Amino acid sequence: MTSSAAVSPASSLPVSPSPLLRGADLALLLVAIVWGTSYGVAKGALAYYPVLGFLAVRFLLTTALLAPVALRGTTAAQRWGALRKGLPLGALLLSIFVCETYGVAHTPASRAAFLISLCVVFTPVAEWALMGQRPSRAVWMCVAVSLCGALWLAGGWQGGWSGGDALMLAAAVLRALMACATARAARHVSPSAAPGAAPVPVLLLTTVQSAVVGLGTLAMGWALLPQGLPPLPTWAAASGFWWATAYLVLGCTVFALVAQNWALKHTSPSRVGLLTGTEPAWGALFAVAWLGESLGPQGWLGGALVVGAALWMARR
C-alpha cells in the first residue's frame, strides 16, 4: 500500500499492472454493492437513534477498529502526513454523510438515488479542473448512459425541488471533489519530504478520515440537538440497531472506505465515479430481493444501463 513504484508523476494517470487495475475495479464494484444495501439498513437503525448520534457511533467504532492496525509500523512522518492530508479529507467526508443522511430523510428514495448518481457527471469535471485529466469521449458516453439508467431506475422526474433534493445534489458534488482529493493525497508525496519517501498509507489516511467524521458528528449532536444525544439503546431493547451498526461499520465503512481509497491510488477518479455510480442499481436489487419492494420493467432496464455502462468502461 505504501509503495509508489507503480504510480506515475502527479501530472499523469497511474501506470498500474493490469491485475492491479482489475483488482481495483472489482473492489469498487463491491463497494457499490455494499453501499447500495446501506440505505435500507441505515433506515432501520435510525428508527432507534438520531442521525448525528448514529453517524458518531458508526465512525468512532470504525476508528477504534482501524487505528491499532493502521498505526503499526508507521513513522512519525507518515503519521504527520496522514493528519495533514486526512483532516481536510475527513471534513469533506463529514459533509458528504451529513448531506446524504439528512437528504434521504427529506426526499423520496427514487429522487435521492438519481441525485447522488450525478456524482458520475461531476467527477470527470472535477478531475479535469483539479487534476488536469481531460475526460475522453468514452467517459462522457458512459456518463450519459449511466444518467439515463439512473433516471429510469428512479421512475422518472416529477415535481419541484425540495431541501432534501438540494442536500443530495450537494452530496453528489462533494463526492466528486472527494474522489479527486483522495486520489491526490494517496498518490503524491510532499515536495518537502525526504528523498524516497512513500505516500501516506491508505489505511492510516482512512483512519484519520473516520475519526474526523466520528468526532465531528458527536460534537454536532451535542451542540445542535436540544437535549443532546440520548443514551445508546441496549442490546436487549434494540438488537436490530446493533446488528445494523455492525454491518454498516464493517462492510459499508471499514471495507468500503479502505477499498475506495486503495482503488483511487491505482485508477482514475472518473473510473471510480463510474463504477461506484452503479450503487443505485444494486440498491434497487437489494430492495426487491430483501425488502420486498417491486421494480417495473423500466426500473430493471435502468439498472441494467447503469451497471452495463460501468462494466463496459472498466473493460476499456
C-alpha positions in Angstrom: 0.0 0.0 0.0 2.8 2.4 0.8 4.9 1.8 -2.4 4.8 4.5 -5.1 6.7 2.4 -7.7 3.6 1.7 -9.7 2.4 5.3 -9.7 3.3 7.8 -12.3 4.2 11.5 -11.6 1.5 13.9 -10.4 0.6 15.1 -13.8 -0.3 11.7 -15.3 -2.5 8.7 -14.6 -1.1 5.8 -12.6 0.7 3.2 -14.6 -0.6 0.0 -13.0 -0.2 -3.6 -14.0 -3.4 -4.9 -15.4 -4.0 -7.3 -12.4 -3.9 -4.3 -10.1 -6.3 -2.4 -12.3 -8.7 -5.4 -12.4 -8.4 -5.7 -8.6 -9.3 -2.0 -8.2 -12.3 -2.4 -10.5 -13.6 -5.4 -8.5 -13.1 -3.6 -5.2 -15.0 -0.6 -6.5 -17.9 -2.8 -7.7 -18.0 -4.5 -4.3 -18.1 -1.0 -2.7 -21.0 0.0 -4.9 -22.9 -3.2 -4.0 -22.3 -2.8 -0.2 -23.3 0.9 -0.4 -26.4 0.0 -2.3 -27.6 -2.1 0.6 -26.7 0.6 3.2 -29.8 2.8 2.7 -32.3 0.1 3.9 -30.0 -1.0 6.7 -29.4 2.6 7.9 -33.1 3.4 7.9 -33.7 0.5 10.2 -31.0 1.7 12.6 -32.3 5.3 12.5 -35.6 4.1 14.0 -33.7 3.7 17.3 -31.3 6.6 17.4 -30.9 10.2 15.9 -28.9 10.7 12.7 -25.9 12.6 14.2 -25.6 10.1 17.1 -25.8 7.1 14.8 -23.1 8.5 12.5 -20.9 9.2 15.5 -21.3 5.6 16.8 -20.6 4.2 13.3 -17.4 6.2 12.6 -16.0 6.1 16.1 -16.3 2.3 16.1 -14.6 2.3 12.7 -11.8 4.4 14.0 -11.3 2.1 17.0 -11.1 -0.9 14.7 -8.7 0.7 12.2 -6.3 2.6 14.5 -4.4 -0.3 16.0 -3.7 -1.8 12.6 -3.1 1.5 10.8 -0.6 2.8 13.3 1.5 -0.3 13.4 4.9 0.1 11.8 4.3 3.7 10.7 6.8 6.5 11.1 6.3 9.9 12.7 6.5 11.5 9.2 3.8 9.2 7.9 1.5 9.9 10.9 2.0 13.7 10.4 1.3 13.3 6.7 -1.9 11.4 7.5 -3.1 14.1 9.8 -2.2 16.9 7.3 -4.0 15.2 4.4 -6.7 13.3 6.4 -8.1 16.3 8.3 -9.4 18.2 5.2 -10.5 14.9 3.6 -12.3 14.0 6.8 -14.1 17.3 6.8 -15.2 16.6 3.2 -16.4 13.1 4.2 -18.3 14.6 7.2 -20.1 17.0 4.9 -21.0 14.1 2.5 -22.5 11.9 5.1 -24.4 14.7 6.8 -25.9 15.9 3.5 -26.7 12.3 2.3 -28.3 11.2 5.6 -30.5 14.3 6.0 -31.2 14.4 2.3 -32.5 10.8 2.2 -34.8 11.7 5.2 -36.3 14.7 3.3 -36.8 13.4 -0.3 -38.2 10.3 -1.9 -35.7 7.5 -2.3 -36.0 7.4 -6.1 -35.1 11.1 -6.3 -32.3 10.6 -3.8 -30.8 7.7 -5.9 -30.9 9.8 -9.1 -29.4 12.9 -7.5 -26.5 11.1 -5.8 -25.7 9.3 -9.1 -25.0 12.7 -10.5 -21.5 12.4 -9.0 -20.8 10.3 -12.1 -21.2 13.5 -14.1 -19.4 15.8 -11.6 -16.3 13.5 -11.1 -14.9 13.9 -14.7 -15.4 17.6 -14.5 -13.7 17.8 -11.1 -10.9 15.6 -12.3 -10.4 17.9 -15.3 -10.5 21.1 -13.2 -8.4 19.8 -10.2 -6.1 17.2 -11.8 -5.8 18.3 -15.4 -7.2 15.0 -16.8 -9.4 15.8 -19.7 -12.2 13.1 -20.0 -12.3 11.0 -23.1 -15.3 10.6 -25.3 -15.8 7.1 -24.0 -16.1 8.5 -20.4 -18.7 11.0 -21.5 -20.7 8.3 -23.3 -20.7 6.1 -20.2 -21.7 9.1 -18.1 -24.7 9.8 -20.4 -25.8 6.2 -20.4 -25.4 5.9 -16.6 -27.5 9.1 -16.1 -30.3 7.8 -18.3 -30.2 4.5 -16.5 -30.4 6.2 -13.1 -33.3 8.3 -14.2 -35.2 5.3 -15.4 -34.4 3.4 -12.3 -35.7 6.3 -10.2 -39.0 6.2 -12.2 -38.6 9.5 -14.0 -38.5 13.1 -12.7 -41.6 14.8 -11.5 -42.4 17.7 -9.2 -40.3 20.6 -7.9 -37.1 20.9 -5.8 -37.1 20.4 -2.0 -34.5 20.9 0.7 -33.7 17.2 0.6 -33.1 17.4 -3.2 -30.6 20.3 -2.6 -28.8 18.2 0.1 -28.4 15.2 -2.2 -27.2 17.4 -5.0 -24.6 18.9 -2.6 -23.6 15.4 -1.6 -23.0 14.4 -5.3 -20.8 17.4 -5.8 -18.8 16.7 -2.6 -18.4 13.0 -3.7 -16.8 14.2 -6.9 -14.4 16.5 -5.1 -13.7 13.8 -2.5 -12.6 11.3 -5.2 -10.1 13.7 -6.8 -8.8 15.0 -3.4 -8.3 11.4 -2.1 -6.6 10.3 -5.3 -4.1 13.2 -5.0 -3.5 12.5 -1.3 -3.0 8.7 -1.8 -0.6 9.0 -4.7 1.5 12.1 -4.0 4.5 12.7 -1.8 5.0 16.2 -0.4 7.9 18.1 -2.1 9.4 18.8 1.3 9.5 15.0 2.2 12.8 13.1 2.4 14.1 11.6 -0.8 12.5 8.2 -1.5 9.6 8.8 0.9 6.4 6.9 0.3 2.8 8.3 0.1 0.7 8.2 3.2 -0.5 4.6 3.9 -4.1 4.2 2.7 -5.3 2.6 6.0 -3.8 5.4 8.1 -5.4 8.0 5.9 -8.8 6.2 6.2 -8.4 6.1 10.0 -7.9 9.9 10.2 -11.0 10.5 8.0 -13.1 8.2 10.1 -12.0 9.9 13.3 -12.9 13.4 11.9 -16.4 12.2 10.9 -17.0 10.4 14.2 -15.8 13.3 16.4 -17.5 15.9 14.2 -20.9 14.3 14.3 -20.6 13.7 18.0 -19.9 17.4 18.6 -22.7 18.4 16.2 -25.1 16.1 18.0 -24.4 17.6 21.4 -24.4 21.2 20.1 -27.4 21.1 17.8 -29.9 18.7 19.5 -32.0 20.4 22.2 -31.4 17.7 24.8 -28.1 16.5 23.5 -27.6 12.9 22.4 -29.8 10.3 24.3 -28.2 7.2 25.9 -27.4 4.4 23.4 -30.0 1.7 23.1 -29.3 -1.6 24.9 -28.8 -4.9 23.1 -31.9 -6.3 24.8 -34.1 -3.4 23.7 -32.7 -2.8 20.2 -30.6 -5.7 18.9 -31.6 -4.7 15.4 -29.8 -1.4 15.9 -26.6 -3.1 16.8 -26.7 -5.7 14.0 -27.3 -2.8 11.5 -24.5 -0.8 13.1 -22.1 -3.8 12.9 -22.9 -4.3 9.2 -22.5 -0.6 8.3 -19.2 -0.3 10.3 -17.6 -3.5 8.9 -19.0 -3.5 5.4 -20.1 0.0 4.4 -17.4 1.9 6.3 -14.2 -0.1 7.1 -14.2 -2.2 3.9 -15.8 0.4 1.6 -13.6 3.4 2.6 -10.4 1.4 2.6 -11.2 -0.3 -0.7 -12.2 3.0 -2.3 -9.1 4.9 -1.0 -6.9 2.0 -2.2 -8.5 1.9 -5.6 -8.1 5.7 -6.0 -4.3 5.1 -5.7 -4.4 2.8 -8.7 -7.0 4.2 -11.1 -8.6 7.5 -12.1 -11.3 9.3 -10.2 -13.6 9.2 -13.3 -13.3 5.4 -13.4 -14.1 5.3 -9.6 -17.1 7.5 -10.2 -18.5 5.3 -12.9 -18.0 2.0 -11.0 -19.4 3.3 -7.7 -22.1 5.0 -9.7 -23.7 1.6 -10.0 -24.8 2.0 -6.4 -28.5 2.9 -7.2 -28.9 -0.3 -9.3 -27.5 -2.6 -6.5 -29.7 -0.7 -4.0 -32.8 -1.5 -6.2 -31.8 -5.1 -6.4 -31.4 -5.3 -2.6 -34.8 -3.6 -2.1 -36.5 -6.1 -4.3 -34.7 -9.2 -3.0 -34.6 -8.4 0.7 -37.1 -5.7 1.5 -39.9 -7.0 -0.8 -40.2 -3.8 -2.9 -41.3 -4.0 -6.5 -39.4 -2.8 -9.6 -41.1 -2.5 -13.0 -39.6 -3.2 -16.5 -38.4 0.4 -16.8 -36.6 0.2 -13.5 -34.9 -3.1 -14.4 -33.8 -1.6 -17.8 -32.4 1.5 -16.0 -30.4 -0.6 -13.6 -29.0 -2.7 -16.5 -27.9 0.5 -18.2 -26.1 1.8 -15.1 -24.3 -1.4 -14.4 -23.6 -2.1 -18.1 -22.0 1.3 -18.7 -19.7 0.9 -15.7 -18.7 -2.6 -16.7 -18.0 -1.6 -20.3 -15.9 1.3 -19.2 -14.0 -1.0 -16.8 -13.2 -3.4 -19.7 -11.8 -0.5 -21.7 
